[in-house]
Amino acid sequence: MKKKLLGENTRNMTHMGIQPNKPKTRIYLRGVSKKTGEEQWYESIRVFTKSTATNYFSAGNYKVVFAGGMRKSKTQNWV
């Protein structure tokens, strides 16, 4: 998992991750609950090509996950 620390944002997303060794990957997000402070793990419903995912990852563009839909992720503790 390739990881990136995100800057401060209103969604409380702290990290973004992709799997660069695969031809297609979901984009993974780690957030922190505003109410409880607990970690929250999400993944994109949409599967991105390696090239597209890498571009979004490099730019820190985590909002594409919201646009394409997201769900709770079973892939956790990667930070």
PyMOL Python script that loads the backbone (N, CA, C, O; Angstrom):
from pymol import cmd

cmd.read_pdbstr("""\
ATOM      1  N   MET A   1       0.860  -1.182   0.000  1.00  0.00           N
ATOM      2  CA  MET A   1       0.000   0.000   0.000  1.00  0.00           C
ATOM      3  C   MET A   1       0.903   1.240   0.000  1.00  0.00           C
ATOM      4  O   MET A   1       1.786   1.386   0.845  1.00  0.00           O
ATOM      5  N   LYS A   2       0.661   2.111  -0.953  1.00  0.00           N
ATOM      6  CA  LYS A   2       1.361   3.389  -0.999  1.00  0.00           C
ATOM      7  C   LYS A   2       0.491   4.388  -0.251  1.00  0.00           C
ATOM      8  O   LYS A   2      -0.701   4.503  -0.534  1.00  0.00           O
ATOM      9  N   LYS A   3       1.075   5.113   0.702  1.00  0.00           N
ATOM     10  CA  LYS A   3       0.303   5.987   1.594  1.00  0.00           C
ATOM     11  C   LYS A   3       0.706   7.444   1.433  1.00  0.00           C
ATOM     12  O   LYS A   3       1.845   7.767   1.096  1.00  0.00           O
ATOM     13  N   LYS A   4      -0.271   8.314   1.686  1.00  0.00           N
ATOM     14  CA  LYS A   4      -0.011   9.753   1.611  1.00  0.00           C
ATOM     15  C   LYS A   4      -0.739  10.439   2.760  1.00  0.00           C
ATOM     16  O   LYS A   4      -1.921  10.191   2.998  1.00  0.00           O
ATOM     17  N   LEU A   5      -0.028  11.294   3.458  1.00  0.00           N
ATOM     18  CA  LEU A   5      -0.625  12.115   4.506  1.00  0.00           C
ATOM     19  C   LEU A   5      -1.337  13.280   3.841  1.00  0.00           C
ATOM     20  O   LEU A   5      -0.745  13.992   3.030  1.00  0.00           O
ATOM     21  N   LEU A   6      -2.601  13.477   4.178  1.00  0.00           N
ATOM     22  CA  LEU A   6      -3.384  14.571   3.608  1.00  0.00           C
ATOM     23  C   LEU A   6      -3.305  15.801   4.503  1.00  0.00           C
ATOM     24  O   LEU A   6      -3.093  15.691   5.711  1.00  0.00           O
ATOM     25  N   GLY A   7      -3.475  16.957   3.905  1.00  0.00           N
ATOM     26  CA  GLY A   7      -3.532  18.187   4.672  1.00  0.00           C
ATOM     27  C   GLY A   7      -4.863  18.298   5.410  1.00  0.00           C
ATOM     28  O   GLY A   7      -5.780  17.511   5.175  1.00  0.00           O
ATOM     29  N   GLU A   8      -4.958  19.262   6.284  1.00  0.00           N
ATOM     30  CA  GLU A   8      -6.192  19.469   7.049  1.00  0.00           C
ATOM     31  C   GLU A   8      -7.367  19.706   6.097  1.00  0.00           C
ATOM     32  O   GLU A   8      -7.246  20.428   5.108  1.00  0.00           O
ATOM     33  N   ASN A   9      -8.501  19.086   6.415  1.00  0.00           N
ATOM     34  CA  ASN A   9      -9.684  19.236   5.570  1.00  0.00           C
ATOM     35  C   ASN A   9     -10.942  19.091   6.410  1.00  0.00           C
ATOM     36  O   ASN A   9     -10.886  18.585   7.530  1.00  0.00           O
ATOM     37  N   THR A  10     -12.076  19.531   5.879  1.00  0.00           N
ATOM     38  CA  THR A  10     -13.334  19.535   6.625  1.00  0.00           C
ATOM     39  C   THR A  10     -13.919  18.138   6.815  1.00  0.00           C
ATOM     40  O   THR A  10     -14.781  17.943   7.672  1.00  0.00           O
ATOM     41  N   ARG A  11     -13.467  17.173   6.034  1.00  0.00           N
ATOM     42  CA  ARG A  11     -13.988  15.800   6.133  1.00  0.00           C
ATOM     43  C   ARG A  11     -13.222  14.955   7.158  1.00  0.00           C
ATOM     44  O   ARG A  11     -13.600  13.815   7.425  1.00  0.00           O
ATOM     45  N   ASN A  12     -12.166  15.501   7.721  1.00  0.00           N
ATOM     46  CA  ASN A  12     -11.325  14.790   8.686  1.00  0.00           C
ATOM     47  C   ASN A  12     -10.657  13.552   8.091  1.00  0.00           C
ATOM     48  O   ASN A  12     -10.407  12.581   8.805  1.00  0.00           O
ATOM     49  N   MET A  13     -10.366  13.580   6.794  1.00  0.00           N
ATOM     50  CA  MET A  13      -9.612  12.499   6.164  1.00  0.00           C
ATOM     51  C   MET A  13      -8.134  12.795   6.368  1.00  0.00           C
ATOM     52  O   MET A  13      -7.660  13.878   6.027  1.00  0.00           O
ATOM     53  N   THR A  14      -7.412  11.837   6.921  1.00  0.00           N
ATOM     54  CA  THR A  14      -6.013  12.078   7.266  1.00  0.00           C
ATOM     55  C   THR A  14      -5.023  11.434   6.297  1.00  0.00           C
ATOM     56  O   THR A  14      -3.931  11.959   6.081  1.00  0.00           O
ATOM     57  N   HIS A  15      -5.404  10.300   5.715  1.00  0.00           N
ATOM     58  CA  HIS A  15      -4.495   9.583   4.830  1.00  0.00           C
ATOM     59  C   HIS A  15      -5.247   9.014   3.627  1.00  0.00           C
ATOM     60  O   HIS A  15      -6.451   8.759   3.666  1.00  0.00           O
ATOM     61  N   MET A  16      -4.479   8.830   2.570  1.00  0.00           N
ATOM     62  CA  MET A  16      -4.998   8.269   1.329  1.00  0.00           C
ATOM     63  C   MET A  16      -4.053   7.149   0.925  1.00  0.00           C
ATOM     64  O   MET A  16      -2.844   7.253   1.134  1.00  0.00           O
ATOM     65  N   GLY A  17      -4.590   6.079   0.350  1.00  0.00           N
ATOM     66  CA  GLY A  17      -3.739   4.975  -0.068  1.00  0.00           C
ATOM     67  C   GLY A  17      -4.206   4.356  -1.370  1.00  0.00           C
ATOM     68  O   GLY A  17      -5.390   4.386  -1.707  1.00  0.00           O
ATOM     69  N   ILE A  18      -3.243   3.790  -2.097  1.00  0.00           N
ATOM     70  CA  ILE A  18      -3.543   3.028  -3.312  1.00  0.00           C
ATOM     71  C   ILE A  18      -2.640   1.795  -3.321  1.00  0.00           C
ATOM     72  O   ILE A  18      -1.666   1.719  -2.573  1.00  0.00           O
ATOM     73  N   GLN A  19      -2.976   0.837  -4.174  1.00  0.00           N
ATOM     74  CA  GLN A  19      -2.148  -0.351  -4.352  1.00  0.00           C
ATOM     75  C   GLN A  19      -1.458  -0.234  -5.710  1.00  0.00           C
ATOM     76  O   GLN A  19      -2.012  -0.659  -6.724  1.00  0.00           O
ATOM     77  N   PRO A  20      -0.252   0.339  -5.739  1.00  0.00           N
ATOM     78  CA  PRO A  20       0.407   0.641  -7.018  1.00  0.00           C
ATOM     79  C   PRO A  20       0.933  -0.577  -7.764  1.00  0.00           C
ATOM     80  O   PRO A  20       1.318  -0.461  -8.928  1.00  0.00           O
ATOM     81  N   ASN A  21       0.958  -1.740  -7.124  1.00  0.00           N
ATOM     82  CA  ASN A  21       1.496  -2.937  -7.777  1.00  0.00           C
ATOM     83  C   ASN A  21       0.449  -3.669  -8.613  1.00  0.00           C
ATOM     84  O   ASN A  21       0.754  -4.690  -9.229  1.00  0.00           O
ATOM     85  N   LYS A  22      -0.767  -3.163  -8.638  1.00  0.00           N
ATOM     86  CA  LYS A  22      -1.847  -3.806  -9.384  1.00  0.00           C
ATOM     87  C   LYS A  22      -2.263  -2.917 -10.561  1.00  0.00           C
ATOM     88  O   LYS A  22      -2.124  -1.696 -10.493  1.00  0.00           O
ATOM     89  N   PRO A  23      -2.776  -3.526 -11.644  1.00  0.00           N
ATOM     90  CA  PRO A  23      -3.195  -2.709 -12.799  1.00  0.00           C
ATOM     91  C   PRO A  23      -4.425  -1.852 -12.496  1.00  0.00           C
ATOM     92  O   PRO A  23      -4.619  -0.810 -13.123  1.00  0.00           O
ATOM     93  N   LYS A  24      -5.256  -2.278 -11.545  1.00  0.00           N
ATOM     94  CA  LYS A  24      -6.420  -1.498 -11.110  1.00  0.00           C
ATOM     95  C   LYS A  24      -6.457  -1.501  -9.587  1.00  0.00           C
ATOM     96  O   LYS A  24      -6.067  -2.482  -8.953  1.00  0.00           O
ATOM     97  N   THR A  25      -6.924  -0.410  -9.008  1.00  0.00           N
ATOM     98  CA  THR A  25      -6.951  -0.299  -7.551  1.00  0.00           C
ATOM     99  C   THR A  25      -8.114   0.566  -7.094  1.00  0.00           C
ATOM    100  O   THR A  25      -8.576   1.449  -7.817  1.00  0.00           O
ATOM    101  N   ARG A  26      -8.560   0.302  -5.919  1.00  0.00           N
ATOM    102  CA  ARG A  26      -9.475   1.215  -5.244  1.00  0.00           C
ATOM    103  C   ARG A  26      -8.610   2.282  -4.575  1.00  0.00           C
ATOM    104  O   ARG A  26      -7.405   2.101  -4.402  1.00  0.00           O
ATOM    105  N   ILE A  27      -9.236   3.386  -4.205  1.00  0.00           N
ATOM    106  CA  ILE A  27      -8.538   4.400  -3.420  1.00  0.00           C
ATOM    107  C   ILE A  27      -9.037   4.262  -1.991  1.00  0.00           C
ATOM    108  O   ILE A  27     -10.243   4.226  -1.744  1.00  0.00           O
ATOM    109  N   TYR A  28      -8.112   4.187  -1.066  1.00  0.00           N
ATOM    110  CA  TYR A  28      -8.427   3.966   0.350  1.00  0.00           C
ATOM    111  C   TYR A  28      -8.237   5.254   1.132  1.00  0.00           C
ATOM    112  O   TYR A  28      -7.323   6.032   0.856  1.00  0.00           O
ATOM    113  N   LEU A  29      -9.106   5.472   2.109  1.00  0.00           N
ATOM    114  CA  LEU A  29      -9.025   6.661   2.952  1.00  0.00           C
ATOM    115  C   LEU A  29      -9.067   6.267   4.419  1.00  0.00           C
ATOM    116  O   LEU A  29      -9.770   5.334   4.807  1.00  0.00           O
ATOM    117  N   ARG A  30      -8.312   6.987   5.220  1.00  0.00           N
ATOM    118  CA  ARG A  30      -8.388   6.870   6.666  1.00  0.00           C
ATOM    119  C   ARG A  30      -8.875   8.206   7.181  1.00  0.00           C
ATOM    120  O   ARG A  30      -8.326   9.254   6.838  1.00  0.00           O
ATOM    121  N   GLY A  31      -9.902   8.165   8.000  1.00  0.00           N
ATOM    122  CA  GLY A  31     -10.441   9.380   8.598  1.00  0.00           C
ATOM    123  C   GLY A  31     -10.498   9.247  10.101  1.00  0.00           C
ATOM    124  O   GLY A  31     -10.235   8.182  10.660  1.00  0.00           O
ATOM    125  N   VAL A  32     -10.843  10.342  10.743  1.00  0.00           N
ATOM    126  CA  VAL A  32     -11.021  10.363  12.190  1.00  0.00           C
ATOM    127  C   VAL A  32     -12.401  10.943  12.471  1.00  0.00           C
ATOM    128  O   VAL A  32     -12.745  12.018  11.981  1.00  0.00           O
ATOM    129  N   SER A  33     -13.185  10.220  13.265  1.00  0.00           N
ATOM    130  CA  SER A  33     -14.535  10.663  13.599  1.00  0.00           C
ATOM    131  C   SER A  33     -14.496  11.998  14.327  1.00  0.00           C
ATOM    132  O   SER A  33     -13.710  12.179  15.258  1.00  0.00           O
ATOM    133  N   LYS A  34     -15.334  12.924  13.909  1.00  0.00           N
ATOM    134  CA  LYS A  34     -15.417  14.222  14.576  1.00  0.00           C
ATOM    135  C   LYS A  34     -16.062  14.088  15.949  1.00  0.00           C
ATOM    136  O   LYS A  34     -15.793  14.896  16.837  1.00  0.00           O
ATOM    137  N   LYS A  35     -16.908  13.080  16.134  1.00  0.00           N
ATOM    138  CA  LYS A  35     -17.616  12.900  17.407  1.00  0.00           C
ATOM    139  C   LYS A  35     -16.811  12.114  18.426  1.00  0.00           C
ATOM    140  O   LYS A  35     -16.732  12.503  19.592  1.00  0.00           O
ATOM    141  N   THR A  36     -16.208  11.000  17.991  1.00  0.00           N
ATOM    142  CA  THR A  36     -15.548  10.108  18.952  1.00  0.00           C
ATOM    143  C   THR A  36     -14.035  10.108  18.862  1.00  0.00           C
ATOM    144  O   THR A  36     -13.362   9.669  19.795  1.00  0.00           O
ATOM    145  N   GLY A  37     -13.487  10.592  17.756  1.00  0.00           N
ATOM    146  CA  GLY A  37     -12.040  10.576  17.565  1.00  0.00           C
ATOM    147  C   GLY A  37     -11.510   9.221  17.113  1.00  0.00           C
ATOM    148  O   GLY A  37     -10.298   9.038  17.008  1.00  0.00           O
ATOM    149  N   GLU A  38     -12.404   8.267  16.844  1.00  0.00           N
ATOM    150  CA  GLU A  38     -11.981   6.936  16.416  1.00  0.00           C
ATOM    151  C   GLU A  38     -11.581   6.934  14.940  1.00  0.00           C
ATOM    152  O   GLU A  38     -12.071   7.731  14.140  1.00  0.00           O
ATOM    153  N   GLU A  39     -10.675   6.015  14.608  1.00  0.00           N
ATOM    154  CA  GLU A  39     -10.276   5.846  13.218  1.00  0.00           C
ATOM    155  C   GLU A  39     -11.448   5.291  12.411  1.00  0.00           C
ATOM    156  O   GLU A  39     -12.249   4.501  12.911  1.00  0.00           O
ATOM    157  N   GLN A  40     -11.527   5.719  11.166  1.00  0.00           N
ATOM    158  CA  GLN A  40     -12.543   5.229  10.243  1.00  0.00           C
ATOM    159  C   GLN A  40     -11.851   4.899   8.928  1.00  0.00           C
ATOM    160  O   GLN A  40     -11.024   5.672   8.445  1.00  0.00           O
ATOM    161  N   TRP A  41     -12.188   3.749   8.349  1.00  0.00           N
ATOM    162  CA  TRP A  41     -11.533   3.272   7.137  1.00  0.00           C
ATOM    163  C   TRP A  41     -12.550   3.157   6.006  1.00  0.00           C
ATOM    164  O   TRP A  41     -13.615   2.563   6.173  1.00  0.00           O
ATOM    165  N   TYR A  42     -12.211   3.727   4.863  1.00  0.00           N
ATOM    166  CA  TYR A  42     -13.113   3.742   3.709  1.00  0.00           C
ATOM    167  C   TYR A  42     -12.360   3.317   2.453  1.00  0.00           C
ATOM    168  O   TYR A  42     -11.131   3.360   2.401  1.00  0.00           O
ATOM    169  N   GLU A  43     -13.126   2.907   1.441  1.00  0.00           N
ATOM    170  CA  GLU A  43     -12.554   2.625   0.135  1.00  0.00           C
ATOM    171  C   GLU A  43     -13.534   3.065  -0.937  1.00  0.00           C
ATOM    172  O   GLU A  43     -14.744   3.115  -0.717  1.00  0.00           O
ATOM    173  N   SER A  44     -12.991   3.380  -2.091  1.00  0.00           N
ATOM    174  CA  SER A  44     -13.849   3.769  -3.208  1.00  0.00           C
ATOM    175  C   SER A  44     -14.623   2.553  -3.694  1.00  0.00           C
ATOM    176  O   SER A  44     -14.107   1.435  -3.688  1.00  0.00           O
ATOM    177  N   ILE A  45     -15.847   2.774  -4.110  1.00  0.00           N
ATOM    178  CA  ILE A  45     -16.612   1.709  -4.758  1.00  0.00           C
ATOM    179  C   ILE A  45     -16.062   1.519  -6.168  1.00  0.00           C
ATOM    180  O   ILE A  45     -15.937   0.397  -6.661  1.00  0.00           O
ATOM    181  N   ARG A  46     -15.748   2.612  -6.785  1.00  0.00           N
ATOM    182  CA  ARG A  46     -15.175   2.590  -8.136  1.00  0.00           C
ATOM    183  C   ARG A  46     -13.748   2.045  -8.088  1.00  0.00           C
ATOM    184  O   ARG A  46     -12.993   2.328  -7.158  1.00  0.00           O
ATOM    185  N   VAL A  47     -13.397   1.270  -9.090  1.00  0.00           N
ATOM    186  CA  VAL A  47     -12.033   0.767  -9.232  1.00  0.00           C
ATOM    187  C   VAL A  47     -11.353   1.609 -10.317  1.00  0.00           C
ATOM    188  O   VAL A  47     -11.883   1.767 -11.417  1.00  0.00           O
ATOM    189  N   PHE A  48     -10.185   2.140  -9.994  1.00  0.00           N
ATOM    190  CA  PHE A  48      -9.458   3.040 -10.895  1.00  0.00           C
ATOM    191  C   PHE A  48      -8.307   2.314 -11.570  1.00  0.00           C
ATOM    192  O   PHE A  48      -7.736   1.381 -11.005  1.00  0.00           O
ATOM    193  N   THR A  49      -7.965   2.745 -12.791  1.00  0.00           N
ATOM    194  CA  THR A  49      -6.740   2.236 -13.407  1.00  0.00           C
ATOM    195  C   THR A  49      -5.556   2.736 -12.587  1.00  0.00           C
ATOM    196  O   THR A  49      -5.656   3.734 -11.873  1.00  0.00           O
ATOM    197  N   LYS A  50      -4.457   2.044 -12.697  1.00  0.00           N
ATOM    198  CA  LYS A  50      -3.251   2.436 -11.967  1.00  0.00           C
ATOM    199  C   LYS A  50      -2.864   3.878 -12.287  1.00  0.00           C
ATOM    200  O   LYS A  50      -2.503   4.642 -11.393  1.00  0.00           O
ATOM    201  N   SER A  51      -2.939   4.242 -13.555  1.00  0.00           N
ATOM    202  CA  SER A  51      -2.565   5.583 -13.993  1.00  0.00           C
ATOM    203  C   SER A  51      -3.465   6.652 -13.368  1.00  0.00           C
ATOM    204  O   SER A  51      -2.975   7.650 -12.840  1.00  0.00           O
ATOM    205  N   THR A  52      -4.767   6.441 -13.429  1.00  0.00           N
ATOM    206  CA  THR A  52      -5.711   7.408 -12.871  1.00  0.00           C
ATOM    207  C   THR A  52      -5.557   7.507 -11.357  1.00  0.00           C
ATOM    208  O   THR A  52      -5.524   8.605 -10.802  1.00  0.00           O
ATOM    209  N   ALA A  53      -5.463   6.363 -10.695  1.00  0.00           N
ATOM    210  CA  ALA A  53      -5.309   6.357  -9.237  1.00  0.00           C
ATOM    211  C   ALA A  53      -4.023   7.066  -8.815  1.00  0.00           C
ATOM    212  O   ALA A  53      -4.004   7.807  -7.832  1.00  0.00           O
ATOM    213  N   THR A  54      -2.961   6.832  -9.562  1.00  0.00           N
ATOM    214  CA  THR A  54      -1.673   7.478  -9.248  1.00  0.00           C
ATOM    215  C   THR A  54      -1.778   8.991  -9.396  1.00  0.00           C
ATOM    216  O   THR A  54      -1.237   9.733  -8.576  1.00  0.00           O
ATOM    217  N   ASN A  55      -2.468   9.454 -10.434  1.00  0.00           N
ATOM    218  CA  ASN A  55      -2.645  10.901 -10.628  1.00  0.00           C
ATOM    219  C   ASN A  55      -3.434  11.522  -9.475  1.00  0.00           C
ATOM    220  O   ASN A  55      -3.041  12.559  -8.940  1.00  0.00           O
ATOM    221  N   TYR A  56      -4.544  10.889  -9.093  1.00  0.00           N
ATOM    222  CA  TYR A  56      -5.335  11.404  -7.976  1.00  0.00           C
ATOM    223  C   TYR A  56      -4.535  11.361  -6.675  1.00  0.00           C
ATOM    224  O   TYR A  56      -4.575  12.296  -5.876  1.00  0.00           O
ATOM    225  N   PHE A  57      -3.819  10.274  -6.480  1.00  0.00           N
ATOM    226  CA  PHE A  57      -3.005  10.105  -5.275  1.00  0.00           C
ATOM    227  C   PHE A  57      -1.934  11.192  -5.187  1.00  0.00           C
ATOM    228  O   PHE A  57      -1.769  11.825  -4.144  1.00  0.00           O
ATOM    229  N   SER A  58      -1.216  11.401  -6.275  1.00  0.00           N
ATOM    230  CA  SER A  58      -0.135  12.403  -6.294  1.00  0.00           C
ATOM    231  C   SER A  58      -0.661  13.797  -5.978  1.00  0.00           C
ATOM    232  O   SER A  58       0.008  14.587  -5.312  1.00  0.00           O
ATOM    233  N   ALA A  59      -1.867  14.093  -6.462  1.00  0.00           N
ATOM    234  CA  ALA A  59      -2.472  15.411  -6.222  1.00  0.00           C
ATOM    235  C   ALA A  59      -3.169  15.488  -4.863  1.00  0.00           C
ATOM    236  O   ALA A  59      -3.596  16.564  -4.445  1.00  0.00           O
ATOM    237  N   GLY A  60      -3.284  14.357  -4.176  1.00  0.00           N
ATOM    238  CA  GLY A  60      -4.013  14.348  -2.899  1.00  0.00           C
ATOM    239  C   GLY A  60      -5.501  14.567  -3.095  1.00  0.00           C
ATOM    240  O   GLY A  60      -6.188  15.057  -2.199  1.00  0.00           O
ATOM    241  N   ASN A  61      -5.997  14.203  -4.267  1.00  0.00           N
ATOM    242  CA  ASN A  61      -7.398  14.452  -4.619  1.00  0.00           C
ATOM    243  C   ASN A  61      -8.298  13.343  -4.067  1.00  0.00           C
ATOM    244  O   ASN A  61      -8.774  12.488  -4.815  1.00  0.00           O
ATOM    245  N   TYR A  62      -8.523  13.366  -2.763  1.00  0.00           N
ATOM    246  CA  TYR A  62      -9.331  12.332  -2.111  1.00  0.00           C
ATOM    247  C   TYR A  62     -10.816  12.488  -2.419  1.00  0.00           C
ATOM    248  O   TYR A  62     -11.579  11.539  -2.242  1.00  0.00           O
ATOM    249  N   LYS A  63     -11.237  13.647  -2.868  1.00  0.00           N
ATOM    250  CA  LYS A  63     -12.670  13.900  -3.098  1.00  0.00           C
ATOM    251  C   LYS A  63     -13.253  13.061  -4.236  1.00  0.00           C
ATOM    252  O   LYS A  63     -14.472  12.916  -4.327  1.00  0.00           O
ATOM    253  N   VAL A  64     -12.405  12.507  -5.105  1.00  0.00           N
ATOM    254  CA  VAL A  64     -12.922  11.639  -6.172  1.00  0.00           C
ATOM    255  C   VAL A  64     -13.574  10.387  -5.583  1.00  0.00           C
ATOM    256  O   VAL A  64     -14.443   9.784  -6.213  1.00  0.00           O
ATOM    257  N   VAL A  65     -13.163  10.003  -4.392  1.00  0.00           N
ATOM    258  CA  VAL A  65     -13.765   8.842  -3.735  1.00  0.00           C
ATOM    259  C   VAL A  65     -15.218   9.149  -3.373  1.00  0.00           C
ATOM    260  O   VAL A  65     -16.091   8.293  -3.515  1.00  0.00           O
ATOM    261  N   PHE A  66     -15.472  10.364  -2.907  1.00  0.00           N
ATOM    262  CA  PHE A  66     -16.845  10.760  -2.573  1.00  0.00           C
ATOM    263  C   PHE A  66     -17.705  10.804  -3.837  1.00  0.00           C
ATOM    264  O   PHE A  66     -18.859  10.376  -3.820  1.00  0.00           O
ATOM    265  N   ALA A  67     -17.143  11.319  -4.929  1.00  0.00           N
ATOM    266  CA  ALA A  67     -17.897  11.466  -6.176  1.00  0.00           C
ATOM    267  C   ALA A  67     -18.297  10.108  -6.762  1.00  0.00           C
ATOM    268  O   ALA A  67     -19.400   9.958  -7.287  1.00  0.00           O
ATOM    269  N   GLY A  68     -17.411   9.134  -6.673  1.00  0.00           N
ATOM    270  CA  GLY A  68     -17.687   7.815  -7.237  1.00  0.00           C
ATOM    271  C   GLY A  68     -18.359   6.864  -6.270  1.00  0.00           C
ATOM    272  O   GLY A  68     -18.701   5.742  -6.641  1.00  0.00           O
ATOM    273  N   GLY A  69     -18.551   7.297  -5.039  1.00  0.00           N
ATOM    274  CA  GLY A  69     -19.143   6.454  -4.012  1.00  0.00           C
ATOM    275  C   GLY A  69     -18.073   5.790  -3.168  1.00  0.00           C
ATOM    276  O   GLY A  69     -16.988   5.466  -3.651  1.00  0.00           O
ATOM    277  N   MET A  70     -18.395   5.593  -1.906  1.00  0.00           N
ATOM    278  CA  MET A  70     -17.447   4.953  -1.003  1.00  0.00           C
ATOM    279  C   MET A  70     -18.186   4.073  -0.014  1.00  0.00           C
ATOM    280  O   MET A  70     -19.397   4.194   0.174  1.00  0.00           O
ATOM    281  N   ARG A  71     -17.433   3.188   0.610  1.00  0.00           N
ATOM    282  CA  ARG A  71     -18.004   2.292   1.614  1.00  0.00           C
ATOM    283  C   ARG A  71     -16.962   2.042   2.690  1.00  0.00           C
ATOM    284  O   ARG A  71     -15.776   2.314   2.507  1.00  0.00           O
ATOM    285  N   LYS A  72     -17.428   1.518   3.816  1.00  0.00           N
ATOM    286  CA  LYS A  72     -16.496   1.141   4.879  1.00  0.00           C
ATOM    287  C   LYS A  72     -15.578   0.070   4.314  1.00  0.00           C
ATOM    288  O   LYS A  72     -16.007  -0.784   3.538  1.00  0.00           O
ATOM    289  N   SER A  73     -14.330   0.118   4.703  1.00  0.00           N
ATOM    290  CA  SER A  73     -13.334  -0.799   4.146  1.00  0.00           C
ATOM    291  C   SER A  73     -12.918  -1.848   5.165  1.00  0.00           C
ATOM    292  O   SER A  73     -12.798  -1.568   6.358  1.00  0.00           O
ATOM    293  N   LYS A  74     -12.702  -3.062   4.669  1.00  0.00           N
ATOM    294  CA  LYS A  74     -12.135  -4.126   5.507  1.00  0.00           C
ATOM    295  C   LYS A  74     -10.615  -4.057   5.482  1.00  0.00           C
ATOM    296  O   LYS A  74      -9.950  -4.699   6.295  1.00  0.00           O
ATOM    297  N   THR A  75     -10.063  -3.281   4.556  1.00  0.00           N
ATOM    298  CA  THR A  75      -8.627  -3.049   4.498  1.00  0.00           C
ATOM    299  C   THR A  75      -8.330  -1.916   5.480  1.00  0.00           C
ATOM    300  O   THR A  75      -8.604  -0.749   5.200  1.00  0.00           O
ATOM    301  N   GLN A  76      -7.770  -2.277   6.625  1.00  0.00           N
ATOM    302  CA  GLN A  76      -7.563  -1.308   7.699  1.00  0.00           C
ATOM    303  C   GLN A  76      -6.137  -1.385   8.230  1.00  0.00           C
ATOM    304  O   GLN A  76      -5.363  -2.268   7.862  1.00  0.00           O
ATOM    305  N   ASN A  77      -5.816  -0.449   9.095  1.00  0.00           N
ATOM    306  CA  ASN A  77      -4.527  -0.408   9.794  1.00  0.00           C
ATOM    307  C   ASN A  77      -3.331  -0.385   8.846  1.00  0.00           C
ATOM    308  O   ASN A  77      -2.298  -0.990   9.132  1.00  0.00           O
ATOM    309  N   TRP A  78      -3.467   0.305   7.728  1.00  0.00           N
ATOM    310  CA  TRP A  78      -2.374   0.422   6.779  1.00  0.00           C
ATOM    311  C   TRP A  78      -1.546   1.681   7.001  1.00  0.00           C
ATOM    312  O   TRP A  78      -0.562   1.912   6.299  1.00  0.00           O
ATOM    313  N   VAL A  79      -1.936   2.486   7.965  1.00  0.00           N
ATOM    314  CA  VAL A  79      -1.169   3.698   8.286  1.00  0.00           C
ATOM    315  C   VAL A  79      -0.227   3.373   9.428  1.00  0.00           C
ATOM    316  O   VAL A  79       0.524   4.240   9.875  1.00  0.00           O
TER     317      VAL A  79
END
""", "prot")
cmd.dss("prot")
cmd.show_as("cartoon", "prot")
cmd.util.cbc("prot")
cmd.orient("prot")
